[in-house]
Amino acid sequence: MKTMPADDPCQHWRERLVDYADGELGEPDAARVGEHVARCPRCRGRLEALKGSLALARAVWAEADTTLADVSESSLMRQPRTRVWRRGLVAAACVAVVVAAAGPFWMKAPSDKAPPALPPPSLAQIEREIMEAGLAAELLAAAELLAAAPGGQEYAAESIRFVVDRFPNTEAARRARLGERHDMKRTIR
């Protein structure tokens, strides 16, 4: 067992509150933390705040999983099903041969035409991007709340990494990456 600093007798217990709230402590450790929390109003208040933050994070994650599953399923249902026909493959192969043979001639000819515009995104793509941006923002906000809670920094860092990895093209991921760089600069100084 760690020795507790004289200026903050609850430091040792505060470090274990996240694991206690999350049910990750073994029975003897959980019992000791529970006894301390029962006697210490400050740690009891921190535990309640932490439980609220963890509940919020779990709710956001559950909603994110459900929403992602719903959007993925609905966008798959909207996409037309196509069959690959033998004639279609033969036609595509013929077109590829013609393009490959004529390509060098087309490359030499000057062109005043602008490059072709990209096709507009489908409604399903737009809906998915909006949904992902919203979820990423909610998850980042939950991570910021967790980071402010005692012992929540590890969960917050995990949540932020998830946002950056899962939703890399969102404003929330950009903000998270900027925050990481800011934290690194602060650490270096």
PyMOL commands that set and color helices and strands:
alter all, ss='L'
color gray80, all
select helices_A, chain A and resi 11-21+27-39+41-78+86-108+123-148+153-166+171-188
alter helices_A, ss='H'
color red, helices_A
deselect
rebuild
show_as cartoon
